[in-house]
């Protein structure tokens, strides 16, 4: 079920909203509208559904509209037109068109926010910063401190509870911001470039911590970022924005493999694809493997240079693998298994949705191609060509040059 449903939302900043919306409908550009009315179009015709438990990352260059859309979700930016439905228990509330009392309820009990600049109160201790929202709700001191300490422990800052924000590093201050948002126990969390001001090492660490926390908490998170590698790493879905419009909204793998247009393709061209590509995207399918019944019945060549063949039965299950005519042992590697436990010089069976980074690590460790399986059936193979394509970015399947 959708936790947030954004339906044809426009956000216009200025005093001539009706005229600006009419110009938008007439197909005028943002610059033409600024020149005519003085208004700035922050968001134009945004329509997406964000499911419960998803991390939706809004991506784009500066001025593309990503923060403008994020801040419309909790009413910090007024929606000029359209519906913005947010889940409240068993009902959906249109925060774009609700009264101030309802909006206050949604901000207090359904939607929390983490800001880029931490937004901590320097005169309050870490504990009081985390408990601040609960204080505003009227919770007694003992209960709010107990709840705040639980959240601080979750982000490994409970020993810093009585310190002032100025005594913490930037990464620690952002953890306090996360703990404060989690303390409110809202279902939806808005994060406006929360890690962008941090050093790369700390940023990567906090990304990992957010992913780990999300596995336990299952919040619905809307995350604004200008870092595509960050978006690909943490996002369940990614929305690419340009000139106030959502150009493509899709899972990370499709953003990389199936860019909607040349703008998106250019956007992802220099990213590290290993963080998002799956084995099934780059494998050689079973049907494309050369058959050679002289070796074994239903034998397929998976590496001509090393003379490696795999034999399957009538159910496509792997029966034997040979190297230079000699059988070699087969092993299985599951998603969470330690790669260092695998034996070298053995063919490895892995799930078809294995990440390419992990697949490369297995190939490096074993020295042999990898067989992809689903329900015990052989689906395809990852060989040297597959890995070179992943590393060199040879995974794009659409050429937009002819359309320009």
C-alpha positions as CSV (number, residue, x, y, z in Angstrom):
1,X,0.0,0.0,0.0
2,X,1.2,3.5,-0.8
3,X,2.4,5.5,2.2
4,X,2.6,8.7,0.0
5,X,0.7,9.3,-3.2
6,X,1.8,12.4,-5.1
7,X,-0.7,13.2,-7.8
8,X,-0.1,15.9,-10.5
9,X,1.5,18.2,-8.0
10,X,2.7,21.7,-8.9
11,X,4.6,24.0,-6.6
12,X,5.0,27.6,-7.6
13,X,6.8,30.2,-5.6
14,X,5.5,33.7,-6.1
15,X,2.3,35.9,-6.0
16,X,0.9,35.1,-9.5
17,X,0.2,31.4,-9.1
18,X,-2.9,31.3,-11.3
19,X,-1.1,33.0,-14.2
20,X,2.0,30.9,-13.8
21,X,-0.1,27.6,-13.8
22,X,-1.8,28.8,-16.9
23,X,1.5,29.4,-18.6
24,X,2.7,25.9,-17.4
25,X,-0.4,24.4,-19.1
26,X,0.5,26.3,-22.2
27,X,3.9,24.6,-22.3
28,X,6.0,27.6,-21.3
29,X,9.4,27.0,-19.7
30,X,10.4,27.9,-16.2
31,X,12.5,30.8,-17.5
32,X,9.7,32.1,-19.6
33,X,7.4,32.0,-16.5
34,X,10.0,33.9,-14.4
35,X,10.3,36.5,-17.2
36,X,6.5,36.9,-17.5
37,X,5.3,36.6,-13.9
38,X,8.3,36.7,-11.6
39,X,7.3,33.3,-10.2
40,X,9.5,30.3,-9.9
41,X,8.2,26.8,-10.7
42,X,9.6,24.5,-8.0
43,X,7.7,21.3,-9.1
44,X,5.7,20.6,-12.2
45,X,3.2,17.8,-12.6
46,X,4.9,15.4,-10.2
47,X,3.1,12.0,-10.0
48,X,4.6,9.0,-8.0
49,X,3.5,6.5,-5.4
50,X,5.9,5.7,-2.6
51,X,5.1,2.3,-1.0
52,X,5.3,1.6,2.7
53,X,8.8,0.6,3.8
54,X,10.5,2.0,0.7
55,X,13.4,4.4,0.5
56,X,12.6,6.8,-2.3
57,X,15.5,8.9,-3.4
58,X,14.9,12.2,-5.3
59,X,17.9,13.0,-7.5
60,X,18.8,15.9,-9.6
61,X,21.1,18.8,-10.2
62,X,20.7,22.0,-8.1
63,X,17.5,23.7,-8.8
64,X,15.8,20.6,-10.3
65,X,13.0,20.6,-7.7
66,X,13.9,17.7,-5.5
67,X,13.9,19.6,-2.2
68,X,10.9,21.6,-3.2
69,X,8.9,18.4,-3.7
70,X,10.2,16.9,-0.5
71,X,9.1,19.9,1.6
72,X,5.7,19.8,0.0
73,X,5.1,16.4,1.6
74,X,4.9,17.9,5.1
75,X,3.5,21.2,4.0
76,X,6.7,23.3,4.4
77,X,6.2,24.2,0.8
78,X,2.6,25.0,-0.2
79,X,1.2,22.8,-3.0
80,X,-0.2,25.1,-5.8
81,X,-2.1,22.4,-7.5
82,X,-2.7,18.6,-7.2
83,X,-3.1,16.1,-4.4
84,X,-0.5,15.0,-1.9
85,X,-1.9,12.0,0.0
86,X,-0.1,10.8,3.1
87,X,-1.1,7.7,5.0
88,X,-2.6,8.4,8.5
89,X,-3.6,5.1,10.1
90,X,-6.1,3.5,7.7
91,X,-6.9,6.7,5.8
92,X,-5.1,9.0,3.4
93,X,-4.9,12.7,4.2
94,X,-4.4,15.3,1.5
95,X,-1.8,17.5,3.1
96,X,-2.0,19.8,0.1
97,X,-5.6,20.8,0.9
98,X,-6.0,20.1,4.7
99,X,-6.6,22.5,7.5
100,X,-3.8,23.7,9.8
101,X,-4.9,21.4,12.7
102,X,-4.7,18.3,10.5
103,X,-1.3,19.5,9.1
104,X,0.1,19.9,12.6
105,X,-1.1,16.4,13.5
106,X,0.6,15.0,10.4
107,X,3.9,16.7,11.3
108,X,3.7,15.7,14.9
109,X,2.6,12.1,14.5
110,X,3.1,10.9,10.9
111,X,6.0,12.7,9.2
112,X,9.4,13.6,10.7
113,X,12.3,15.4,9.0
114,X,16.1,15.3,9.1
115,X,17.8,18.4,7.7
116,X,21.2,18.9,5.9
117,X,22.5,21.3,8.6
118,X,21.6,19.0,11.5
119,X,19.2,21.7,13.0
120,X,20.2,20.9,16.6
121,X,19.7,23.4,19.4
122,X,23.1,24.3,20.7
123,X,22.0,25.2,24.2
124,X,20.4,21.8,24.8
125,X,22.2,18.5,25.6
126,X,22.1,15.7,23.1
127,X,19.5,14.0,25.2
128,X,17.2,17.0,25.3
129,X,17.6,17.6,21.5
130,X,16.5,14.0,20.9
131,X,13.6,14.3,23.4
132,X,12.5,17.8,22.2
133,X,9.7,16.6,19.9
134,X,8.3,14.4,22.7
135,X,8.4,17.4,25.0
136,X,6.3,19.4,22.5
137,X,3.8,16.6,22.5
138,X,3.4,16.9,26.3
139,X,5.1,13.6,27.3
140,X,6.5,13.6,30.8
141,X,10.2,14.0,31.4
142,X,10.8,10.5,32.6
143,X,9.1,8.8,29.7
144,X,10.6,11.1,27.0
145,X,14.1,10.6,28.4
146,X,13.7,6.9,28.4
147,X,12.5,6.8,24.8
148,X,15.2,9.2,23.7
149,X,17.9,7.1,25.4
150,X,16.6,4.1,23.5
151,X,17.1,5.9,20.2
152,X,20.5,7.2,21.2
153,X,21.6,3.7,22.0
154,X,20.3,2.6,18.5
155,X,22.7,5.1,16.9
156,X,25.5,4.3,19.4
157,X,25.4,7.7,21.1
158,X,23.9,6.9,24.5
159,X,27.2,7.6,26.2
160,X,27.1,11.2,24.7
161,X,23.6,12.0,26.0
162,X,24.7,14.8,28.4
163,X,27.1,16.4,26.0
164,X,26.3,19.6,24.0
165,X,26.1,19.4,20.1
166,X,29.3,21.5,19.9
167,X,31.2,18.7,21.5
168,X,30.3,16.2,18.8
169,X,31.7,15.7,15.3
170,X,29.6,16.4,12.2
171,X,28.8,12.7,11.8
172,X,27.8,12.3,15.4
173,X,25.5,15.4,15.2
174,X,23.8,13.9,12.2
175,X,23.2,10.7,14.2
176,X,21.6,12.9,16.8
177,X,19.3,14.2,14.1
178,X,18.4,10.7,13.0
179,X,17.7,9.7,16.6
180,X,15.5,12.7,17.1
181,X,13.5,11.8,14.0
182,X,13.2,8.1,15.0
183,X,12.1,9.1,18.6
184,X,8.9,10.7,17.2
185,X,8.0,7.2,16.0
186,X,6.5,8.5,12.8
187,X,5.9,6.1,9.9
188,X,7.4,8.5,7.3
189,X,10.9,10.2,7.4
190,X,11.9,13.0,5.1
191,X,15.7,13.5,4.7
192,X,16.9,16.6,2.9
193,X,20.5,15.9,1.8
194,X,21.3,14.8,5.3
195,X,24.9,13.5,4.6
196,X,26.0,15.9,1.9
197,X,28.0,18.2,4.4
198,X,30.0,15.3,5.8
199,X,33.3,13.8,4.7
200,X,33.1,10.9,2.2
201,X,34.2,8.3,4.8
202,X,31.7,9.5,7.4
203,X,29.0,9.8,4.7
204,X,29.5,6.2,3.6
205,X,29.4,5.0,7.2
206,X,26.1,6.8,7.8
207,X,24.7,5.4,4.6
208,X,25.5,1.9,5.9
209,X,24.0,2.7,9.3
210,X,20.8,4.0,7.7
211,X,20.4,0.8,5.6
212,X,20.9,-1.3,8.7
213,X,18.4,0.7,10.7
214,X,15.9,0.6,7.9
215,X,16.1,-3.2,7.9
216,X,14.8,-3.2,11.5
217,X,12.5,-0.2,11.5
218,X,10.9,-0.4,8.0
219,X,10.1,3.3,7.8
220,X,9.0,5.0,4.6
221,X,11.8,7.3,3.7
222,X,12.0,10.1,1.2
223,X,15.6,11.0,0.7
224,X,17.0,14.0,-1.3
225,X,20.5,13.6,-2.7
226,X,22.7,15.0,-5.4
227,X,25.1,11.9,-5.2
228,X,24.0,9.2,-7.6
229,X,26.2,6.5,-6.0
230,X,24.5,7.3,-2.7
231,X,21.0,7.0,-4.4
232,X,21.9,3.7,-6.0
233,X,23.2,2.4,-2.7
234,X,20.3,3.2,-0.4
235,X,17.3,3.7,-2.7
236,X,14.4,1.2,-3.3
237,X,13.2,3.6,-6.0
238,X,14.9,6.7,-7.5
239,X,13.2,9.7,-9.0
240,X,15.4,11.7,-11.4
241,X,14.3,15.3,-11.6
242,X,15.1,18.0,-14.2
243,X,13.6,21.5,-14.5
244,X,11.0,20.7,-11.8
245,X,9.8,17.5,-13.5
246,X,10.3,13.9,-12.6
247,X,11.9,12.4,-15.7
248,X,12.1,8.8,-14.5
249,X,11.0,7.0,-11.4
250,X,12.2,3.4,-11.2
251,X,14.2,0.8,-9.3
252,X,18.0,1.6,-9.2
253,X,18.9,-1.2,-11.7
254,X,16.5,0.2,-14.3
255,X,17.8,3.7,-13.8
256,X,21.2,2.4,-14.9
257,X,20.2,-0.2,-17.5
258,X,17.1,1.5,-19.0
259,X,17.5,5.3,-18.8
260,X,14.4,7.0,-19.9
261,X,16.2,9.6,-22.1
262,X,19.6,11.0,-22.9
263,X,19.5,13.2,-19.8
264,X,19.2,10.2,-17.5
265,X,21.8,8.3,-19.5
266,X,24.3,11.1,-19.1
267,X,23.4,11.3,-15.5
268,X,24.3,7.7,-14.8
269,X,27.1,7.4,-17.3
270,X,30.0,7.9,-14.8
271,X,28.5,6.2,-11.8
272,X,29.9,2.9,-10.4
273,X,27.5,0.3,-11.7
274,X,28.7,-2.5,-9.4
275,X,26.6,-1.1,-6.6
276,X,23.4,-1.7,-8.4
277,X,23.8,-4.2,-11.3
278,X,22.6,-7.8,-10.7
279,X,24.0,-11.0,-12.3
280,X,20.9,-11.6,-14.4
281,X,21.4,-8.2,-16.1
282,X,24.8,-9.2,-17.6
283,X,24.8,-13.0,-17.7
284,X,25.0,-15.1,-20.8
285,X,21.7,-16.9,-20.8
286,X,21.6,-20.7,-20.9
287,X,20.0,-20.6,-24.4
288,X,23.0,-18.6,-25.7
289,X,25.7,-21.0,-24.4
290,X,27.1,-23.2,-27.3
291,X,25.9,-26.8,-27.1
292,X,28.3,-29.7,-27.5
293,X,26.8,-33.1,-27.1
294,X,30.1,-34.7,-27.9
295,X,31.3,-33.8,-24.4
296,X,28.3,-34.8,-22.5
297,X,24.5,-35.0,-23.3
298,X,23.1,-31.5,-22.9
299,X,26.6,-30.1,-22.4
300,X,27.1,-26.3,-22.8
301,X,30.4,-24.5,-23.2
302,X,30.8,-21.8,-20.5
303,X,34.5,-20.9,-21.2
304,X,36.0,-21.9,-24.5
305,X,39.5,-20.7,-23.6
306,X,39.7,-22.9,-20.5
307,X,37.5,-25.7,-22.1
308,X,34.9,-25.6,-19.3
309,X,31.6,-27.3,-20.0
310,X,28.5,-27.7,-17.9
311,X,26.1,-30.7,-18.3
312,X,22.4,-30.3,-17.3
313,X,19.5,-32.7,-17.1
314,X,16.1,-32.4,-18.6
315,X,15.1,-30.1,-15.8
316,X,18.0,-27.7,-16.4
317,X,19.7,-28.8,-13.2
318,X,23.5,-28.9,-13.2
319,X,24.8,-32.4,-13.2
320,X,28.5,-32.0,-13.9
321,X,31.2,-29.5,-14.8
322,X,34.4,-30.4,-16.6
323,X,37.6,-28.5,-17.1
324,X,39.8,-29.7,-19.9
325,X,37.8,-32.9,-19.9
326,X,38.2,-33.6,-16.2
327,X,35.3,-33.2,-13.7
328,X,35.7,-30.4,-11.2
329,X,33.8,-29.9,-7.9
330,X,30.8,-27.7,-7.6
331,X,30.0,-25.5,-4.6
332,X,27.1,-23.2,-3.7
333,X,27.3,-19.7,-2.3
334,X,24.3,-18.1,-0.7
335,X,23.7,-14.3,-0.3
336,X,25.1,-14.0,3.2
337,X,27.8,-16.6,3.0
338,X,31.4,-15.5,3.7
339,X,33.2,-15.7,0.3
340,X,36.5,-16.6,2.0
341,X,34.9,-19.9,3.0
342,X,34.6,-20.9,-0.6
343,X,37.2,-23.3,-2.1
344,X,39.3,-22.2,-5.0
345,X,39.2,-23.8,-8.5
346,X,35.6,-24.9,-8.0
347,X,32.6,-23.9,-10.0
348,X,30.2,-21.8,-7.9
349,X,26.4,-21.8,-8.1
350,X,24.9,-18.5,-7.0
351,X,21.4,-17.0,-7.0
352,X,20.4,-15.3,-10.2
353,X,19.9,-11.9,-8.5
354,X,23.5,-11.8,-7.1
355,X,25.0,-8.3,-7.1
356,X,27.8,-7.8,-9.6
357,X,30.2,-6.6,-6.9
358,X,29.8,-9.8,-5.0
359,X,30.0,-11.9,-8.2
360,X,33.3,-10.3,-9.0
361,X,34.6,-11.1,-5.5
362,X,33.6,-14.7,-6.0
363,X,35.3,-14.9,-9.4
364,X,38.5,-13.4,-8.0
365,X,38.5,-15.9,-5.2
366,X,37.7,-19.0,-7.2
367,X,39.3,-18.1,-10.5
368,X,36.4,-19.7,-12.5
369,X,33.1,-18.6,-14.1
370,X,30.0,-18.4,-12.0
371,X,26.7,-20.3,-12.7
372,X,23.5,-18.5,-12.0
373,X,20.5,-20.6,-10.7
374,X,16.9,-20.2,-9.7
375,X,14.9,-23.0,-8.1
376,X,17.9,-25.3,-8.8
377,X,17.7,-24.6,-12.5
378,X,20.7,-23.2,-14.5
379,X,19.7,-19.8,-15.8
380,X,23.0,-18.4,-17.2
381,X,26.7,-17.8,-16.6
382,X,28.9,-14.9,-15.6
383,X,32.2,-15.1,-17.4
384,X,35.1,-12.7,-18.0
385,X,33.1,-10.8,-20.7
386,X,30.3,-10.2,-18.1
387,X,32.7,-8.7,-15.6
388,X,34.5,-6.5,-18.1
389,X,31.2,-5.1,-19.3
390,X,30.2,-4.3,-15.7
391,X,33.5,-2.6,-15.0
392,X,33.6,-0.7,-18.3
393,X,30.0,0.4,-18.3
394,X,29.0,-1.6,-21.3
395,X,25.6,-2.3,-19.9
396,X,23.5,0.4,-21.6
397,X,21.0,-1.0,-24.0
398,X,19.5,2.2,-25.4
399,X,21.1,4.6,-27.9
400,X,19.4,8.0,-27.7
401,X,21.8,9.6,-30.2
402,X,19.4,9.0,-33.1
403,X,16.6,10.7,-31.3
404,X,18.5,14.0,-30.6
